[in-house]
């Protein structure tokens, strides 16, 4: 059992729920049932606890109800808190195998990058037949009940999925990089960018890496500010510097145009 998302990446904001994943060879394992009642006592726990049985295919996907969503980052970001370490190693190897053998995964990740790039550009997305405005004209909106997420679905997700795109390419095309991506690359986004540079496997120059990290931290700060205003004052919007955001988005679009990892 472990945590994923902003908790495992050490990027958590003030009201982000704790996300739990259970990795097992048997989803009916009695030990899991013994632990879960205690886990569910945790404040601000995401009610959706995901189960991944490594004896089944499709570990690269997350299933919500009857819907399957491409989500390799659920294993990439996974931080184990209890259980066998060998089980997690098996999960990573199974993930790598699925990535290597499926072209569909590669194309799906490219689609994710494209989708979040569009949200970053216009500040909006279509969701369940509605148009959600996350940010625009100097105002960012945050209201989890209305699925408004400030800069999360735009710039933050764009960087995260661009990094995943690089991981997918490395796993598919380079055996040495495959091991680095699976076992050495930090979960934290900024630390991962620094790691790629320090190991000489970044496609970005030193200046570009510094710019990318600064942009990511800037939008993470605005996102956390949105969350804090919502939590403390019940405010669903914050003002931001439109000129600076536009400039940073323009720079980000150029940086994500190619893979972050040199394969």
Backbone torsions as a table, in degrees:
resi	resn	phi	psi	omega
1	UNK	NA	142.2	-179.3
2	UNK	-158.0	-178.8	-179.9
3	UNK	-111.5	154.9	178.8
4	UNK	-136.4	-174.5	176.0
5	UNK	72.9	-149.7	-174.5
6	UNK	-65.6	-27.0	176.8
7	UNK	-65.0	-48.8	-177.6
8	UNK	-71.1	-27.9	178.2
9	UNK	-85.6	-4.1	-176.7
10	UNK	59.9	43.2	179.7
11	UNK	-126.1	21.7	-171.3
12	UNK	-68.4	137.4	172.9
13	UNK	-93.2	-174.0	-171.3
14	UNK	-71.3	-24.1	-176.9
15	UNK	-129.9	13.8	177.0
16	UNK	-67.7	130.5	-179.6
17	UNK	-72.3	151.8	177.1
18	UNK	-76.9	125.0	-178.5
19	UNK	-103.8	129.8	-177.2
20	UNK	-115.5	139.1	171.7
21	UNK	-125.1	139.2	174.3
22	UNK	-111.0	116.8	175.8
23	UNK	-103.6	129.3	-175.3
24	UNK	-152.8	163.3	169.7
25	UNK	-90.8	-5.5	-177.6
26	UNK	-154.4	109.1	-176.9
27	UNK	-65.7	-14.2	178.8
28	UNK	-98.1	14.2	-178.7
29	UNK	-53.5	122.5	-177.1
30	UNK	-62.5	-27.7	178.8
31	UNK	-63.2	-37.2	178.9
32	UNK	-63.5	-43.7	-179.6
33	UNK	-63.6	-30.1	178.4
34	UNK	-71.2	-35.2	-175.6
35	UNK	-80.8	-38.4	-171.7
36	UNK	-55.5	-41.6	179.1
37	UNK	-57.5	-35.0	178.4
38	UNK	-72.9	-40.5	179.2
39	UNK	-61.3	-38.9	-175.8
40	UNK	-70.8	-6.8	175.9
41	UNK	-81.4	-11.3	-177.5
42	UNK	-65.5	135.1	177.5
43	UNK	-67.3	145.1	176.2
44	UNK	57.0	43.7	177.5
45	UNK	-90.6	132.9	174.3
46	UNK	-63.3	124.2	-176.5
47	UNK	-65.6	-20.2	178.6
48	UNK	-85.0	107.3	175.2
49	UNK	-103.4	119.0	-174.9
50	UNK	-87.8	139.6	176.8
51	UNK	-112.8	130.8	175.9
52	UNK	-123.8	114.2	177.6
53	UNK	-95.6	112.5	-174.8
54	UNK	-72.4	-5.7	175.6
55	UNK	-83.5	-7.3	-179.9
56	UNK	-110.8	157.1	177.1
57	UNK	-80.0	157.3	175.0
58	UNK	97.6	27.5	-180.0
59	UNK	-67.0	-19.1	179.9
60	UNK	-74.2	-13.1	-178.5
61	UNK	-104.7	155.2	169.5
62	UNK	-111.8	130.0	-179.9
63	UNK	-103.3	120.3	174.5
64	UNK	-116.3	104.6	-172.6
65	UNK	67.0	-123.7	178.2
66	UNK	-96.6	1.0	-176.3
67	UNK	-96.3	132.6	175.4
68	UNK	-104.9	128.4	-178.9
69	UNK	-118.7	132.4	176.7
70	UNK	-63.2	126.5	-174.5
71	UNK	-157.6	64.3	178.6
72	UNK	-63.6	-23.6	-179.3
73	UNK	-66.4	-14.9	177.6
74	UNK	-66.9	-28.1	174.1
75	UNK	-93.9	-40.2	177.4
76	UNK	-55.1	-41.6	-174.8
77	UNK	-90.9	-6.5	-172.4
78	UNK	-60.1	131.0	176.0
79	UNK	-121.0	109.3	-176.5
80	UNK	-68.6	138.5	177.7
81	UNK	-117.6	-22.1	176.9
82	UNK	-158.1	145.7	177.7
83	UNK	117.0	-174.1	-176.9
84	UNK	-75.3	130.8	175.0
85	UNK	-68.1	-32.8	-179.7
86	UNK	-62.4	-32.2	179.8
87	UNK	-65.1	-40.9	178.1
88	UNK	-66.5	-39.2	177.6
89	UNK	-61.6	-40.9	178.0
90	UNK	-63.5	-38.6	179.9
91	UNK	-63.8	-41.3	179.5
92	UNK	-66.3	-40.2	179.0
93	UNK	-67.2	-37.3	178.0
94	UNK	-66.6	-40.2	176.9
95	UNK	-59.7	-47.7	-179.5
96	UNK	-60.3	-40.0	179.7
97	UNK	-63.3	-44.6	179.3
98	UNK	-64.5	-39.3	179.4
99	UNK	-65.0	-42.1	-178.7
100	UNK	-67.5	-34.1	-171.9
101	UNK	-92.9	-8.3	-175.4
102	UNK	-121.7	117.7	174.1
103	UNK	-73.8	-25.8	-179.7
104	UNK	-59.6	-39.6	-180.0
105	UNK	-62.6	-45.5	178.7
106	UNK	-57.5	-46.8	-179.0
107	UNK	-68.1	-36.2	179.4
108	UNK	-64.9	-39.6	178.9
109	UNK	-67.2	-40.4	175.2
110	UNK	-58.8	-39.8	177.8
111	UNK	-63.3	-37.7	177.6
112	UNK	-63.8	-44.0	178.9
113	UNK	-60.3	-44.6	179.9
114	UNK	-61.8	-43.4	-178.5
115	UNK	-64.1	-44.7	-178.4
116	UNK	-74.4	-24.6	174.0
117	UNK	-66.4	-39.2	178.8
118	UNK	-66.5	-42.9	178.2
119	UNK	-62.1	-40.6	179.1
120	UNK	-60.9	-37.8	-176.4
121	UNK	-73.0	-41.0	-173.8
122	UNK	-110.5	-12.1	178.5
123	UNK	77.5	9.5	-176.0
124	UNK	-133.6	161.3	172.0
125	UNK	-150.9	155.1	173.5
126	UNK	-89.4	131.5	-178.0
127	UNK	-143.9	114.9	179.0
128	UNK	52.2	44.5	176.4
129	UNK	82.6	-1.0	179.8
130	UNK	-115.0	156.7	174.6
131	UNK	-99.0	118.3	178.1
132	UNK	-97.8	128.8	176.3
133	UNK	-102.1	107.6	-179.1
134	UNK	-84.4	-38.8	177.8
135	UNK	-160.1	159.8	178.2
136	UNK	159.9	149.5	178.0
137	UNK	55.3	36.9	174.7
138	UNK	83.3	9.0	180.0
139	UNK	-131.2	131.3	174.5
140	UNK	-109.0	139.2	-174.9
141	UNK	-112.6	135.6	177.5
142	UNK	-138.5	117.9	176.6
143	UNK	-159.0	98.5	-175.1
144	UNK	-59.1	-29.2	179.5
145	UNK	-68.8	-24.7	178.7
146	UNK	-105.5	8.7	178.8
147	UNK	63.8	25.8	175.6
148	UNK	-91.0	124.6	-167.9
149	UNK	-128.8	28.0	173.6
150	UNK	54.0	-123.0	-177.1
151	UNK	-98.1	11.0	-177.5
152	UNK	-69.6	-49.6	-175.9
153	UNK	-75.6	-13.9	178.6
154	UNK	-96.9	-103.7	-173.8
155	UNK	-57.8	-41.0	-177.5
156	UNK	-66.5	-49.3	178.7
157	UNK	-65.2	-33.9	179.2
158	UNK	-61.1	-46.2	178.5
159	UNK	-65.1	-44.7	-178.8
160	UNK	-60.6	-44.9	-178.5
161	UNK	-75.2	-30.2	174.3
162	UNK	-65.0	-37.1	176.6
163	UNK	-67.5	-41.8	176.8
164	UNK	-61.5	-40.6	177.3
165	UNK	-56.5	-42.3	177.6
166	UNK	-65.6	-39.2	178.5
167	UNK	-63.5	-43.1	180.0
168	UNK	-60.4	-45.8	179.9
169	UNK	-61.9	-43.7	-179.8
170	UNK	-64.0	-44.0	-179.5
171	UNK	-64.2	-37.4	-177.7
172	UNK	-76.0	-31.1	-166.8
173	UNK	-116.8	-11.5	-174.3
174	UNK	-143.9	112.6	-175.2
175	UNK	-62.7	-40.6	-179.8
176	UNK	-65.5	-44.6	179.0
177	UNK	-67.3	-30.2	178.3
178	UNK	-57.2	-45.0	-179.4
179	UNK	-68.0	-37.3	178.5
180	UNK	-64.9	-45.9	-179.6
181	UNK	-62.6	-41.1	-176.3
182	UNK	-75.3	-35.4	-168.2
183	UNK	-120.1	-14.3	-175.0
184	UNK	-120.4	-31.1	-175.2
185	UNK	-64.2	125.4	-179.4
186	UNK	-60.5	151.3	177.0
187	UNK	-74.3	-36.9	-179.6
188	UNK	-63.3	133.3	-173.4
189	UNK	-62.5	-49.1	-178.9
190	UNK	-64.6	-42.1	178.5
191	UNK	-65.0	-34.9	178.3
192	UNK	-64.7	-41.7	178.3
193	UNK	-63.8	-41.8	177.7
194	UNK	-64.5	-40.4	-179.9
195	UNK	-61.7	-45.8	179.5
196	UNK	-58.0	-41.2	179.3
197	UNK	-67.3	-46.9	-176.4
198	UNK	-65.5	-29.3	-179.6
199	UNK	-89.1	-1.2	178.7
200	UNK	71.9	24.1	-179.3
201	UNK	-119.1	20.5	177.2
202	UNK	-92.1	141.9	175.2
203	UNK	-83.7	-6.9	-177.8
204	UNK	-98.7	150.3	173.7
205	UNK	-72.9	168.9	178.3
206	UNK	-57.9	-41.8	-179.9
207	UNK	-67.3	-40.4	179.9
208	UNK	-66.7	-40.2	177.8
209	UNK	-61.5	-43.6	179.1
210	UNK	-62.7	-40.6	179.5
211	UNK	-65.3	-44.0	-179.7
212	UNK	-62.3	-43.5	179.2
213	UNK	-63.9	-41.7	-179.8
214	UNK	-65.0	-42.2	178.6
215	UNK	-62.8	-45.3	-178.9
216	UNK	-62.1	-46.0	-179.6
217	UNK	-64.7	-35.5	179.3
218	UNK	-63.0	-47.9	-179.1
219	UNK	-73.0	-29.5	174.8
220	UNK	-65.9	-39.0	176.8
221	UNK	-62.7	-44.8	179.3
222	UNK	-65.2	-37.7	178.2
223	UNK	-64.8	-45.4	177.9
224	UNK	-64.8	-35.7	176.8
225	UNK	-63.2	-40.5	176.8
226	UNK	-61.4	-44.2	179.0
227	UNK	-63.1	-43.5	-178.2
228	UNK	-64.3	-41.7	178.5
229	UNK	-63.5	-37.3	178.7
230	UNK	-68.3	-43.6	-178.0
231	UNK	-68.8	-45.6	-173.0
232	UNK	-82.2	-43.6	-172.8
233	UNK	-116.2	1.9	-177.4
234	UNK	58.5	31.4	178.3
235	UNK	-94.0	134.4	-175.5
236	UNK	-99.4	5.5	178.4
237	UNK	-149.3	150.5	174.2
238	UNK	-129.9	155.0	175.1
239	UNK	-91.7	149.2	176.4
240	UNK	-139.5	165.5	179.1
241	UNK	-76.4	103.8	-174.7
242	UNK	-60.8	-40.5	-178.1
243	UNK	-65.3	-43.6	-178.6
244	UNK	-68.0	-42.2	178.7
245	UNK	-62.1	-43.8	178.8
246	UNK	-60.9	-41.9	179.6
247	UNK	-65.4	-42.8	-179.2
248	UNK	-68.7	-37.7	177.3
249	UNK	-64.3	-40.9	177.4
250	UNK	-60.1	-43.8	178.2
251	UNK	-65.1	-41.1	-178.4
252	UNK	-63.1	-41.1	-179.7
253	UNK	-58.9	-37.6	179.3
254	UNK	-71.5	-38.0	-176.7
255	UNK	-69.5	-35.2	-177.4
256	UNK	-87.0	3.5	-178.7
257	UNK	-68.0	-19.9	177.9
258	UNK	-131.8	167.2	-179.3
259	UNK	-64.2	141.1	177.8
260	UNK	-74.0	-22.7	-173.4
261	UNK	-105.9	129.5	179.1
262	UNK	-80.1	111.1	-178.1
263	UNK	-104.9	NA	NA
